[in-house]
Amino acid sequence: MRPSALTSWFCLLFLFCLLLTAVSRADEGMWLFNNPPLKVLQEKYHFQPTPEWLDHVQKSSVRFDNGGSGSFVSANGLVMTNHHVGADCLGKISTKAKNYLATGFEAKTRAEEPKCSDLELNVLMSIEDVTSRVTGSVQPGMDGASAEKARRAEINNIEKE
């Protein structure tokens, strides 16, 4: 490609990306399961999630300890996630003879499934607003460092609970 043609191509690509950002927008955004945008969901989608449905969806979602996310897809703990989330585990359990990252695997029974012994999945079981506890730990007259230390101590207490 000639330099002018290459420049024109990049300009068109840039304009296309700019156009996409102009027409794409977030919908109702992120929200907690204990405070869903019920009015928006009803008005835009004619959908009213029940508390039972929200609880089910919350407890069907998992967070991998490596930062990824996924969902339970069976009652016996089968989780679906993206390949890049499972890649760390696949690399750890691979051997010279069997590279799970390159070839994958097919297990016909649970006994044939390779195990990721150090993998941790977290499920959000409940949500509690602890703002007043944390802010209440700061006493009048505390300097910034003392206030931060008090907040951190209360957060540590909450996490232990």
N, CA, C and O atoms as a DFTB+ gen file, in Angstrom:
644 C
 N C O
     1  1       0.827      -1.174       0.000
     2  2       0.000       0.000       0.000
     3  2       0.873       1.239       0.000
     4  3       1.903       1.293       0.672
     5  1       0.446       2.236      -0.764
     6  2       1.145       3.512      -0.761
     7  2       0.885       4.224       0.555
     8  3      -0.154       3.994       1.173
     9  1       1.801       5.084       1.006
    10  2       1.611       5.802       2.270
    11  2       0.293       6.570       2.311
    12  3      -0.367       6.581       3.349
    13  1      -0.111       7.213       1.213
    14  2      -1.360       7.975       1.234
    15  2      -2.565       7.045       1.358
    16  3      -3.541       7.385       2.026
    17  1      -2.508       5.876       0.721
    18  2      -3.605       4.920       0.833
    19  2      -3.672       4.362       2.249
    20  3      -4.761       4.168       2.790
    21  1      -2.518       4.104       2.849
    22  2      -2.471       3.605       4.214
    23  2      -3.029       4.647       5.180
    24  3      -3.789       4.310       6.087
    25  1      -2.656       5.898       4.988
    26  2      -3.174       6.974       5.820
    27  2      -4.682       7.085       5.671
    28  3      -5.391       7.258       6.662
    29  1      -5.176       6.990       4.451
    30  2      -6.621       7.059       4.220
    31  2      -7.335       5.897       4.898
    32  3      -8.405       6.076       5.481
    33  1      -6.744       4.709       4.823
    34  2      -7.345       3.535       5.454
    35  2      -7.437       3.725       6.968
    36  3      -8.475       3.438       7.563
    37  1      -6.353       4.210       7.599
    38  2      -6.360       4.452       9.043
    39  2      -7.366       5.536       9.416
    40  3      -8.026       5.441      10.451
    41  1      -7.486       6.565       8.577
    42  2      -8.466       7.627       8.842
    43  2      -9.882       7.058       8.808
    44  3     -10.707       7.385       9.661
    45  1     -10.162       6.206       7.821
    46  2     -11.491       5.587       7.748
    47  2     -11.749       4.693       8.959
    48  3     -12.845       4.709       9.520
    49  1     -10.759       3.926       9.359
    50  2     -10.898       3.067      10.529
    51  2     -11.145       3.904      11.783
    52  3     -11.993       3.561      12.607
    53  1     -10.410       4.990      11.922
    54  2     -10.589       5.878      13.065
    55  2     -11.990       6.472      13.077
    56  3     -12.639       6.505      14.122
    57  1     -12.460       6.940      11.930
    58  2     -13.809       7.512      11.844
    59  2     -14.881       6.469      12.162
    60  3     -15.877       6.773      12.819
    61  1     -14.669       5.245      11.694
    62  2     -15.604       4.163      11.988
    63  2     -15.666       3.907      13.492
    64  3     -16.752       3.781      14.056
    65  1     -14.503       3.830      14.144
    66  2     -14.457       3.621      15.595
    67  2     -15.098       4.782      16.335
    68  3     -15.790       4.578      17.332
    69  1     -14.875       5.987      15.860
    70  2     -15.482       7.165      16.466
    71  2     -17.000       7.107      16.329
    72  3     -17.722       7.453      17.264
    73  1     -17.482       6.675      15.177
    74  2     -18.918       6.539      14.954
    75  2     -19.507       5.496      15.888
    76  3     -20.586       5.700      16.444
    77  1     -18.802       4.371      16.067
    78  2     -19.296       3.330      16.974
    79  2     -19.421       3.838      18.399
    80  3     -20.398       3.527      19.082
    81  1     -18.449       4.612      18.858
    82  2     -18.526       5.120      20.222
    83  2     -19.637       6.145      20.360
    84  3     -20.198       6.302      21.444
    85  1     -19.958       6.832      19.302
    86  2     -21.028       7.825      19.362
    87  2     -22.398       7.167      19.461
    88  3     -23.287       7.702      20.123
    89  1     -22.589       6.015      18.814
    90  2     -23.898       5.369      18.835
    91  2     -24.016       4.289      19.895
    92  3     -25.128       3.881      20.230
    93  1     -22.908       3.820      20.426
    94  2     -22.996       2.798      21.466
    95  2     -23.018       3.477      22.823
    96  3     -22.304       4.452      23.056
    97  1     -23.846       2.950      23.717
    98  2     -23.934       3.511      25.051
    99  2     -24.313       2.394      26.011
   100  3     -24.885       1.376      25.619
   101  1     -23.986       2.608      27.255
   102  2     -24.350       1.626      28.271
   103  2     -25.850       1.677      28.502
   104  3     -26.484       2.716      28.314
   105  1     -26.399       0.572      28.901
   106  2     -27.824       0.528      29.194
   107  2     -28.020       0.962      30.645
   108  3     -27.755       2.117      30.977
   109  1     -28.469       0.081      31.498
   110  2     -28.672       0.481      32.891
   111  2     -27.420       0.333      33.731
   112  3     -27.441       0.650      34.920
   113  1     -26.331      -0.138      33.147
   114  2     -25.072      -0.208      33.861
   115  2     -24.982      -1.368      34.817
   116  3     -25.760      -2.319      34.733
   117  1     -24.031      -1.289      35.728
   118  2     -23.837      -2.349      36.717
   119  2     -24.665      -2.028      37.948
   120  3     -24.847      -0.866      38.313
   121  1     -25.160      -3.077      38.576
   122  2     -25.956      -2.890      39.784
   123  2     -25.809      -4.119      40.663
   124  3     -25.470      -5.202      40.185
   125  1     -26.065      -3.943      41.948
   126  2     -25.998      -5.045      42.890
   127  2     -27.313      -5.815      42.870
   128  3     -28.357      -5.271      42.510
   129  1     -27.251      -7.064      43.253
   130  2     -28.452      -7.897      43.271
   131  2     -29.467      -7.416      44.305
   132  3     -30.657      -7.703      44.175
   133  1     -29.020      -6.694      45.323
   134  2     -29.952      -6.193      46.324
   135  2     -30.523      -4.824      45.975
   136  3     -31.302      -4.263      46.746
   137  1     -30.142      -4.282      44.816
   138  2     -30.655      -2.982      44.392
   139  2     -30.739      -2.908      42.865
   140  3     -30.107      -2.054      42.244
   141  1     -31.522      -3.809      42.269
   142  2     -31.617      -3.795      40.799
   143  2     -32.450      -2.609      40.321
   144  3     -33.273      -2.087      41.073
   145  1     -32.244      -2.186      39.087
   146  2     -33.029      -1.073      38.533
   147  2     -34.411      -1.567      38.089
   148  3     -34.690      -1.653      36.893
   149  1     -35.261      -1.887      39.048
   150  2     -36.551      -2.514      38.762
   151  2     -37.407      -1.688      37.807
   152  3     -38.027      -2.229      36.892
   153  1     -37.436      -0.383      38.024
   154  2     -38.259       0.483      37.173
   155  2     -37.773       0.447      35.721
   156  3     -38.575       0.347      34.793
   157  1     -36.460       0.528      35.538
   158  2     -35.883       0.489      34.187
   159  2     -36.170      -0.862      33.536
   160  3     -36.568      -0.914      32.372
   161  1     -35.974      -1.948      34.270
   162  2     -36.218      -3.276      33.714
   163  2     -37.676      -3.442      33.298
   164  3     -37.968      -4.042      32.264
   165  1     -38.581      -2.912      34.099
   166  2     -40.005      -3.015      33.774
   167  2     -40.356      -2.143      32.574
   168  3     -41.022      -2.603      31.646
   169  1     -39.915      -0.893      32.585
   170  2     -40.273       0.044      31.512
   171  2     -39.658      -0.332      30.173
   172  3     -40.335      -0.273      29.147
   173  1     -38.380      -0.720      30.168
   174  2     -37.703      -0.989      28.904
   175  2     -37.906      -2.406      28.394
   176  3     -37.977      -2.630      27.186
   177  1     -38.003      -3.385      29.330
   178  2     -38.010      -4.778      28.910
   179  2     -39.257      -5.541      29.345
   180  3     -39.414      -6.722      29.036
   181  1     -40.143      -4.852      30.066
   182  2     -41.365      -5.495      30.569
   183  2     -41.010      -6.746      31.372
   184  3     -41.610      -7.809      31.212
   185  1     -40.020      -6.579      32.234
   186  2     -39.506      -7.687      33.026
   187  2     -39.445      -7.274      34.489
   188  3     -38.881      -6.234      34.828
   189  1     -40.024      -8.090      35.343
   190  2     -39.978      -7.844      36.781
   191  2     -39.313      -9.043      37.456
   192  3     -39.965     -10.059      37.699
   193  1     -38.028      -8.931      37.757
   194  2     -37.373     -10.060      38.423
   195  2     -37.914     -10.221      39.843
   196  3     -38.083      -9.243      40.573
   197  1     -38.175     -11.442      40.210
   198  2     -38.630     -11.709      41.566
   199  2     -37.418     -11.805      42.491
   200  3     -36.301     -12.025      42.022
   201  1     -37.624     -11.643      43.789
   202  2     -36.497     -11.834      44.717
   203  2     -35.879     -13.226      44.582
   204  3     -34.664     -13.381      44.704
   205  1     -36.707     -14.230      44.332
   206  2     -36.199     -15.593      44.163
   207  2     -35.313     -15.698      42.924
   208  3     -34.271     -16.351      42.958
   209  1     -35.722     -15.060      41.837
   210  2     -34.939     -15.087      40.601
   211  2     -33.601     -14.394      40.817
   212  3     -32.559     -14.912      40.415
   213  1     -33.626     -13.218      41.455
   214  2     -32.389     -12.484      41.718
   215  2     -31.447     -13.294      42.605
   216  3     -30.238     -13.309      42.377
   217  1     -31.999     -13.971      43.622
   218  2     -31.179     -14.803      44.502
   219  2     -30.555     -15.956      43.720
   220  3     -29.385     -16.285      43.917
   221  1     -31.336     -16.566      42.835
   222  2     -30.831     -17.674      42.016
   223  2     -29.691     -17.199      41.103
   224  3     -28.655     -17.856      41.009
   225  1     -29.885     -16.071      40.441
   226  2     -28.861     -15.551      39.531
   227  2     -27.596     -15.178      40.314
   228  3     -26.483     -15.453      39.867
   229  1     -27.774     -14.553      41.480
   230  2     -26.628     -14.182      42.309
   231  2     -25.823     -15.411      42.696
   232  3     -24.596     -15.399      42.605
   233  1     -26.490     -16.461      43.122
   234  2     -25.790     -17.652      43.595
   235  2     -25.362     -18.575      42.450
   236  3     -24.691     -19.580      42.683
   237  1     -25.744     -18.239      41.225
   238  2     -25.281     -18.984      40.053
   239  2     -24.008     -18.386      39.483
   240  3     -23.353     -18.999      38.641
   241  1     -23.655     -17.197      39.936
   242  2     -22.465     -16.497      39.449
   243  2     -21.272     -16.836      40.321
   244  3     -21.389     -16.893      41.545
   245  1     -20.125     -17.060      39.698
   246  2     -18.914     -17.372      40.443
   247  2     -17.787     -16.429      40.051
   248  3     -17.734     -15.924      38.930
   249  1     -16.892     -16.207      41.000
   250  2     -15.693     -15.424      40.743
   251  2     -14.506     -16.349      40.960
   252  3     -14.369     -16.962      42.019
   253  1     -13.662     -16.444      39.963
   254  2     -12.436     -17.236      40.056
   255  2     -11.407     -16.431      40.850
   256  3     -11.377     -15.204      40.766
   257  1     -10.572     -17.118      41.614
   258  2      -9.572     -16.407      42.412
   259  2      -8.509     -15.726      41.559
   260  3      -7.709     -14.947      42.078
   261  1      -8.489     -16.006      40.263
   262  2      -7.548     -15.307      39.380
   263  2      -8.182     -14.078      38.743
   264  3      -7.579     -13.441      37.879
   265  1      -9.408     -13.741      39.171
   266  2     -10.059     -12.521      38.704
   267  2     -11.128     -12.726      37.668
   268  3     -11.855     -11.782      37.357
   269  1     -11.260     -13.915      37.117
   270  2     -12.273     -14.160      36.106
   271  2     -13.638     -14.426      36.726
   272  3     -13.784     -14.485      37.947
   273  1     -14.618     -14.584      35.872
   274  2     -15.961     -14.883      36.344
   275  2     -16.550     -16.010      35.510
   276  3     -16.034     -16.351      34.446
   277  1     -17.621     -16.574      36.006
   278  2     -18.297     -17.650      35.303
   279  2     -19.665     -17.882      35.896
   280  3     -20.135     -17.101      36.723
   281  1     -20.303     -18.956      35.471
   282  2     -21.637     -19.292      35.954
   283  2     -21.758     -20.789      36.131
   284  3     -21.233     -21.571      35.339
   285  1     -22.464     -21.177      37.192
   286  2     -22.811     -22.582      37.338
   287  2     -23.801     -22.934      36.245
   288  3     -24.738     -22.181      35.980
   289  1     -23.593     -24.081      35.611
   290  2     -24.509     -24.526      34.561
   291  2     -25.093     -25.892      34.881
   292  3     -25.788     -26.482      34.054
   293  1     -24.813     -26.400      36.081
   294  2     -25.416     -27.659      36.508
   295  2     -25.551     -27.647      38.021
   296  3     -24.887     -26.875      38.713
   297  1     -26.401     -28.493      38.512
   298  2     -26.619     -28.593      39.950
   299  2     -25.441     -29.243      40.672
   300  3     -25.316     -29.116      41.890
   301  1     -24.571     -29.944      39.925
   302  2     -23.443     -30.622      40.572
   303  2     -22.126     -29.852      40.437
   304  3     -21.053     -30.426      40.623
   305  1     -22.202     -28.566      40.119
   306  2     -21.012     -27.723      40.178
   307  2     -20.280     -27.455      38.886
   308  3     -19.206     -26.855      38.915
   309  1     -20.814     -27.877      37.743
   310  2     -20.164     -27.576      36.466
   311  2     -20.243     -26.068      36.227
   312  3     -21.314     -25.467      36.326
   313  1     -19.088     -25.464      35.910
   314  2     -19.001     -24.022      35.709
   315  2     -18.586     -23.730      34.280
   316  3     -17.715     -24.399      33.724
   317  1     -19.217     -22.730      33.693
   318  2     -18.862     -22.263      32.352
   319  2     -18.161     -20.915      32.497
   320  3     -18.602     -20.044      33.247
   321  1     -17.056     -20.764      31.763
   322  2     -16.320     -19.503      31.765
   323  2     -15.629     -19.355      30.415
   324  3     -15.772     -20.214      29.545
   325  1     -14.893     -18.288      30.238
   326  2     -14.129     -18.073      29.014
   327  2     -12.806     -18.827      29.079
   328  3     -12.282     -19.097      30.159
   329  1     -12.277     -19.162      27.908
   330  2     -11.028     -19.918      27.817
   331  2      -9.892     -19.229      28.561
   332  3      -9.127     -19.886      29.267
   333  1      -9.773     -17.911      28.410
   334  2      -8.646     -17.216      29.038
   335  2      -8.718     -17.279      30.564
   336  3      -7.689     -17.164      31.229
   337  1      -9.905     -17.457      31.126
   338  2     -10.041     -17.567      32.581
   339  2      -9.507     -18.918      33.048
   340  3      -8.849     -19.000      34.086
   341  1      -9.785     -19.972      32.292
   342  2      -9.324     -21.308      32.649
   343  2      -7.908     -21.619      32.202
   344  3      -7.357     -22.660      32.561
   345  1      -7.311     -20.722      31.417
   346  2      -5.982     -21.002      30.853
   347  2      -4.910     -21.216      31.918
   348  3      -4.024     -22.052      31.737
   349  1      -4.974     -20.485      33.014
   350  2      -3.995     -20.641      34.090
   351  2      -4.029     -22.068      34.631
   352  3      -2.987     -22.705      34.787
   353  1      -5.217     -22.557      34.911
   354  2      -5.363     -23.922      35.432
   355  2      -4.930     -24.945      34.381
   356  3      -4.230     -25.906      34.701
   357  1      -5.340     -24.745      33.146
   358  2      -4.970     -25.687      32.089
   359  2      -3.455     -25.781      31.943
   360  3      -2.910     -26.862      31.722
   361  1      -2.781     -24.642      32.068
   362  2      -1.323     -24.644      31.997
   363  2      -0.703     -25.397      33.158
   364  3       0.293     -26.097      32.977
   365  1      -1.279     -25.264      34.353
   366  2      -0.740     -25.929      35.540
   367  2      -0.910     -27.444      35.485
   368  3      -0.042     -28.176      35.961
   369  1      -2.006     -27.922      34.918
   370  2      -2.242     -29.367      34.914
   371  2      -1.696     -30.053      33.665
   372  3      -1.699     -31.281      33.576
   373  1      -1.227     -29.258      32.700
   374  2      -0.652     -29.845      31.490
   375  2       0.689     -30.494      31.790
   376  3       1.391     -30.117      32.728
   377  1       1.020     -31.465      30.980
   378  2       2.314     -32.146      31.065
   379  2       2.955     -32.109      29.686
   380  3       2.354     -31.616      28.731
   381  1       4.189     -32.636      29.580
   382  2       4.819     -32.715      28.264
   383  2       4.020     -33.621      27.340
   384  3       3.945     -33.384      26.134
   385  1       3.425     -34.657      27.912
   386  2       2.652     -35.613      27.107
   387  2       1.267     -35.088      26.752
   388  3       0.720     -35.456      25.713
   389  1       0.694     -34.240      27.590
   390  2      -0.668     -33.758      27.354
   391  2      -0.739     -32.262      27.626
   392  3      -0.691     -31.827      28.776
   393  1      -0.852     -31.483      26.560
   394  2      -0.943     -30.033      26.668
   395  2      -2.421     -29.642      26.535
   396  3      -2.941     -29.511      25.427
   397  1      -3.083     -29.458      27.676
   398  2      -4.511     -29.132      27.669
   399  2      -4.802     -27.791      27.010
   400  3      -5.868     -27.613      26.422
   401  1      -3.870     -26.843      27.099
   402  2      -4.079     -25.548      26.451
   403  2      -4.149     -25.696      24.933
   404  3      -4.949     -25.037      24.269
   405  1      -3.310     -26.559      24.403
   406  2      -3.255     -26.730      22.944
   407  2      -4.336     -27.676      22.427
   408  3      -4.905     -27.437      21.362
   409  1      -4.627     -28.749      23.172
   410  2      -5.520     -29.783      22.639
   411  2      -6.858     -29.898      23.339
   412  3      -7.775     -30.534      22.819
   413  1      -6.987     -29.290      24.517
   414  2      -8.233     -29.425      25.256
   415  2      -8.391     -30.835      25.785
   416  3      -7.429     -31.602      25.824
   417  1      -9.601     -31.177      26.192
   418  2      -9.861     -32.527      26.671
   419  2     -11.355     -32.807      26.582
   420  3     -12.178     -31.894      26.519
   421  1     -11.673     -34.065      26.580
   422  2     -13.062     -34.487      26.624
   423  2     -13.169     -35.555      27.702
   424  3     -12.507     -36.591      27.635
   425  1     -13.997     -35.295      28.680
   426  2     -14.193     -36.243      29.772
   427  2     -15.620     -36.773      29.676
   428  3     -16.579     -36.003      29.712
   429  1     -15.752     -38.061      29.557
   430  2     -17.084     -38.660      29.451
   431  2     -17.715     -38.868      30.822
   432  3     -18.934     -39.000      30.940
   433  1     -16.877     -38.897      31.859
   434  2     -17.378     -39.024      33.222
   435  2     -16.668     -38.000      34.098
   436  3     -15.623     -37.469      33.724
   437  1     -17.242     -37.728      35.263
   438  2     -16.602     -36.794      36.187
   439  2     -15.249     -37.331      36.650
   440  3     -14.330     -36.552      36.905
   441  1     -15.121     -38.641      36.760
   442  2     -13.860     -39.243      37.202
   443  2     -12.730     -38.969      36.209
   444  3     -11.564     -38.931      36.599
   445  1     -13.063     -38.780      34.936
   446  2     -12.051     -38.515      33.900
   447  2     -11.656     -37.040      33.830
   448  3     -10.694     -36.698      33.143
   449  1     -12.366     -36.177      34.515
   450  2     -12.070     -34.746      34.451
   451  2     -10.769     -34.436      35.177
   452  3     -10.579     -34.870      36.313
   453  1      -9.861     -33.682      34.531
   454  2      -8.654     -33.263      35.244
   455  2      -9.034     -32.263      36.338
   456  3      -9.981     -31.495      36.170
   457  1      -8.322     -32.269      37.430
   458  2      -8.647     -31.415      38.577
   459  2      -7.659     -30.266      38.702
   460  3      -6.460     -30.437      38.482
   461  1      -8.168     -29.109      39.054
   462  2      -7.344     -27.943      39.388
   463  2      -7.369     -27.805      40.898
   464  3      -8.251     -27.155      41.459
   465  1      -6.405     -28.414      41.545
   466  2      -6.449     -28.508      43.008
   467  2      -6.303     -27.164      43.711
   468  3      -6.805     -27.010      44.824
   469  1      -5.635     -26.189      43.105
   470  2      -5.456     -24.908      43.793
   471  2      -6.435     -23.832      43.333
   472  3      -6.277     -22.662      43.683
   473  1      -7.433     -24.211      42.562
   474  2      -8.413     -23.253      42.067
   475  2      -9.454     -22.968      43.137
   476  3      -9.947     -23.883      43.797
   477  1      -9.783     -21.698      43.302
   478  2     -10.822     -21.307      44.251
   479  2     -11.888     -20.524      43.513
   480  3     -11.586     -19.595      42.764
   481  1     -13.127     -20.902      43.728
   482  2     -14.264     -20.170      43.184
   483  2     -15.044     -19.569      44.340
   484  3     -15.274     -20.233      45.351
   485  1     -15.448     -18.327      44.195
   486  2     -16.210     -17.645      45.233
   487  2     -17.614     -17.362      44.736
   488  3     -17.819     -16.989      43.581
   489  1     -18.582     -17.547      45.631
   490  2     -19.984     -17.266      45.328
   491  2     -20.460     -16.216      46.321
   492  3     -20.273     -16.364      47.529
   493  1     -21.069     -15.166      45.814
   494  2     -21.627     -14.124      46.661
   495  2     -22.921     -14.644      47.273
   496  3     -23.920     -14.820      46.576
   497  1     -22.898     -14.888      48.578
   498  2     -24.057     -15.467      49.253
   499  2     -25.000     -14.401      49.803
   500  3     -26.209     -14.622      49.870
   501  1     -24.465     -13.259      50.193
   502  2     -25.326     -12.202      50.723
   503  2     -24.639     -10.858      50.557
   504  3     -23.431     -10.776      50.333
   505  1     -25.435      -9.813      50.672
   506  2     -24.938      -8.448      50.556
   507  2     -25.421      -7.680      51.776
   508  3     -26.602      -7.709      52.122
   509  1     -24.495      -6.999      52.413
   510  2     -24.838      -6.203      53.594
   511  2     -24.144      -4.856      53.476
   512  3     -22.944      -4.799      53.206
   513  1     -24.874      -3.787      53.672
   514  2     -24.301      -2.446      53.631
   515  2     -23.601      -2.184      54.964
   516  3     -24.250      -2.117      56.008
   517  1     -22.290      -2.039      54.925
   518  2     -21.503      -1.821      56.137
   519  2     -20.924      -0.410      56.197
   520  3     -20.026      -0.131      56.992
   521  1     -21.440       0.467      55.358
   522  2     -20.912       1.832      55.282
   523  2     -20.935       2.526      56.640
   524  3     -19.946       3.138      57.042
   525  1     -22.061       2.431      57.348
   526  2     -22.164       3.144      58.628
   527  2     -21.170       2.591      59.656
   528  3     -20.648       3.343      60.479
   529  1     -20.911       1.297      59.611
   530  2     -19.919       0.719      60.536
   531  2     -18.523       1.264      60.236
   532  3     -17.775       1.609      61.150
   533  1     -18.185       1.339      58.964
   534  2     -16.838       1.787      58.595
   535  2     -16.689       3.283      58.877
   536  3     -15.705       3.705      59.484
   537  1     -17.651       4.073      58.444
   538  2     -17.537       5.522      58.678
   539  2     -17.689       5.856      60.155
   540  3     -17.120       6.839      60.629
   541  1     -18.454       5.043      60.890
   542  2     -18.632       5.264      62.318
   543  2     -17.397       4.962      63.140
   544  3     -17.316       5.352      64.304
   545  1     -16.445       4.280      62.556
   546  2     -15.207       3.969      63.285
   547  2     -14.303       5.189      63.404
   548  3     -13.365       5.189      64.201
   549  1     -14.576       6.223      62.623
   550  2     -13.772       7.445      62.665
   551  2     -14.367       8.379      63.720
   552  3     -15.536       8.757      63.642
   553  1     -13.555       8.739      64.692
   554  2     -13.993       9.616      65.779
   555  2     -13.676      11.073      65.432
   556  3     -12.699      11.354      64.738
   557  1     -14.504      11.988      65.918
   558  2     -14.233      13.421      65.669
   559  2     -12.837      13.798      66.169
   560  3     -12.402      13.365      67.237
   561  1     -12.164      14.596      65.387
   562  2     -10.838      15.080      65.759
   563  2      -9.693      14.208      65.289
   564  3      -8.532      14.585      65.452
   565  1      -9.991      13.031      64.699
   566  2      -8.912      12.164      64.203
   567  2      -8.248      12.810      62.998
   568  3      -8.918      13.404      62.153
   569  1      -6.928      12.691      62.924
   570  2      -6.242      13.155      61.722
   571  2      -6.448      12.127      60.610
   572  3      -6.985      11.047      60.854
   573  1      -6.031      12.453      59.416
   574  2      -6.254      11.587      58.257
   575  2      -5.687      10.191      58.417
   576  3      -6.348       9.210      58.077
   577  1      -4.473      10.090      58.929
   578  2      -3.832       8.778      59.090
   579  2      -4.552       7.940      60.134
   580  3      -4.738       6.739      59.940
   581  1      -4.961       8.558      61.242
   582  2      -5.681       7.831      62.290
   583  2      -7.059       7.388      61.803
   584  3      -7.517       6.288      62.114
   585  1      -7.707       8.258      61.040
   586  2      -9.025       7.918      60.500
   587  2      -8.911       6.736      59.542
   588  3      -9.741       5.828      59.568
   589  1      -7.889       6.751      58.703
   590  2      -7.697       5.636      57.766
   591  2      -7.387       4.354      58.523
   592  3      -7.873       3.286      58.151
   593  1      -6.590       4.442      59.574
   594  2      -6.261       3.271      60.382
   595  2      -7.520       2.707      61.056
   596  3      -7.693       1.490      61.128
   597  1      -8.383       3.576      61.540
   598  2      -9.628       3.135      62.180
   599  2     -10.559       2.469      61.163
   600  3     -11.159       1.432      61.447
   601  1     -10.673       3.072      59.980
   602  2     -11.509       2.466      58.926
   603  2     -10.966       1.099      58.541
   604  3     -11.727       0.139      58.420
   605  1      -9.650       1.003      58.347
   606  2      -9.028      -0.267      57.958
   607  2      -9.260      -1.334      59.029
   608  3      -9.525      -2.493      58.707
   609  1      -9.159      -0.940      60.309
   610  2      -9.374      -1.894      61.400
   611  2     -10.817      -2.407      61.378
   612  3     -11.052      -3.599      61.575
   613  1     -11.771      -1.527      61.142
   614  2     -13.179      -1.960      61.099
   615  2     -13.441      -2.841      59.884
   616  3     -14.184      -3.817      59.977
   617  1     -12.840      -2.507      58.750
   618  2     -12.980      -3.358      57.554
   619  2     -12.400      -4.740      57.830
   620  3     -12.985      -5.744      57.423
   621  1     -11.264      -4.807      58.514
   622  2     -10.662      -6.093      58.880
   623  2     -11.599      -6.884      59.786
   624  3     -11.741      -8.095      59.617
   625  1     -12.243      -6.215      60.748
   626  2     -13.201      -6.892      61.624
   627  2     -14.368      -7.463      60.821
   628  3     -14.796      -8.597      61.038
   629  1     -14.867      -6.661      59.899
   630  2     -16.001      -7.097      59.066
   631  2     -15.606      -8.306      58.232
   632  3     -16.361      -9.273      58.134
   633  1     -14.425      -8.252      57.633
   634  2     -13.958      -9.370      56.814
   635  2     -13.798     -10.631      57.632
   636  3     -14.076     -11.720      57.130
   637  1     -13.357     -10.524      58.879
   638  2     -13.219     -11.693      59.752
   639  2     -14.575     -12.307      60.075
   640  3     -14.712     -13.528      60.158
   641  1     -15.576     -11.446      60.257
   642  2     -16.925     -11.931      60.552
   643  2     -17.475     -12.751      59.421
   644  3     -18.602     -13.238      59.503
